[in-house]
Amino acid sequence: QVQLVESGGGLVQPGGSLRLSCVASGILLSAYEADWYREAPGKQRDLVAIITSGGSTVYADSVKGRFTISRDNAKNTVHLQMNSLTPEDTAVYYCNVKSAVGGMTTGDDYWGQGTQVTVSS
């Protein structure tokens, strides 16, 4: 059974940093694309960052230059380093692992339960 478990969320002040982790089990993460999404209260779930199976990365304009997505294949883990956080970054952050080619989902599509990030003074 495939399982994704996010961790690393919490309460930080504006300008602070957090590092989120997504540990996968029941799946070989190196063979899949991994994405981070976020969902703020009352809003749609939005794509934040992508890392492909080949290591290419894509970021939403709102986080480009501040967030970095990476993978540690030896630990079957995806990370999201978040710097210069603002209150607009407050949301539940979700890990998504999928089969994808050319930006299109081609098969498997898995989600974690999410981790809360709150940016406030």
C-alpha positions in Angstrom: 0.0 0.0 0.0 1.3 3.4 -1.0 1.5 6.0 1.8 2.8 9.6 1.8 3.5 11.3 5.2 4.2 15.1 5.4 6.0 16.7 8.3 7.8 19.9 9.2 5.0 22.4 9.4 4.4 24.8 12.2 4.1 28.4 13.3 6.8 30.8 12.2 7.1 34.6 12.1 7.2 36.5 8.8 10.6 36.3 7.2 11.3 32.9 8.8 11.9 29.5 7.2 10.6 26.0 7.4 11.6 22.7 5.7 8.8 20.3 4.9 9.4 16.6 4.3 7.3 14.0 2.5 8.3 10.4 3.2 7.0 7.8 0.8 6.4 4.1 1.5 5.2 1.3 -0.8 6.6 3.2 -3.9 10.0 3.9 -5.3 10.0 7.7 -5.3 12.9 8.1 -7.8 10.6 6.8 -10.6 7.9 9.4 -10.1 7.3 13.1 -10.3 6.7 14.8 -6.9 4.7 17.9 -6.3 3.8 20.2 -3.4 0.4 21.8 -3.3 -1.1 24.2 -0.7 -4.6 25.0 0.3 -5.4 28.2 2.2 -8.7 28.5 4.2 -11.6 29.0 1.8 -9.5 28.8 -1.3 -8.6 26.3 -4.0 -5.7 23.9 -3.7 -2.8 25.4 -5.7 0.3 23.9 -7.2 3.5 25.2 -5.5 6.4 23.2 -6.9 7.3 20.3 -9.1 10.3 18.0 -9.3 10.3 15.4 -12.1 11.7 12.0 -12.0 14.7 13.4 -14.0 15.3 16.2 -11.4 13.9 19.2 -13.3 12.0 21.7 -11.2 9.1 24.1 -11.7 7.8 26.7 -9.3 4.7 28.9 -9.0 5.4 32.6 -9.5 4.3 33.4 -6.0 7.1 31.2 -4.5 9.9 31.4 -7.1 13.2 32.5 -5.6 12.0 31.7 -2.0 11.1 28.0 -2.1 13.2 25.0 -3.2 12.0 21.5 -3.9 14.4 18.6 -3.8 14.4 14.8 -3.5 16.5 12.4 -1.5 16.1 9.1 -3.3 18.2 7.1 -0.7 15.6 8.1 1.9 12.6 8.0 -0.4 11.8 11.6 0.6 10.8 14.8 -1.0 11.6 18.2 0.7 10.3 21.7 0.3 12.6 24.4 1.7 10.6 27.6 2.4 12.4 30.9 3.0 11.3 34.5 3.5 7.8 33.3 4.5 4.9 35.7 4.5 1.4 35.5 6.0 0.1 34.7 2.4 2.1 31.4 2.6 -0.2 30.2 5.4 -1.9 27.0 4.2 -2.1 23.3 4.5 0.7 21.9 2.4 0.2 18.6 0.6 2.6 16.2 -1.0 1.6 14.6 -4.4 3.4 11.8 -6.2 2.4 10.8 -9.7 3.4 9.3 -13.0 3.7 12.2 -15.5 5.1 12.9 -19.0 5.2 16.3 -20.5 3.2 17.9 -17.7 0.4 15.3 -18.0 -0.6 12.7 -15.5 -0.3 9.3 -17.1 -1.3 6.9 -14.3 -0.5 6.7 -10.6 -1.5 9.7 -8.5 -1.0 9.7 -4.7 -1.6 12.3 -2.0 -0.5 12.8 1.6 -2.7 14.1 4.4 -1.1 17.5 4.6 0.9 19.6 7.2 -0.2 23.0 8.5 2.1 26.0 7.9 1.1 29.2 9.7 3.1 32.5 9.2 2.1 35.1 11.8 3.7 37.4 14.3 
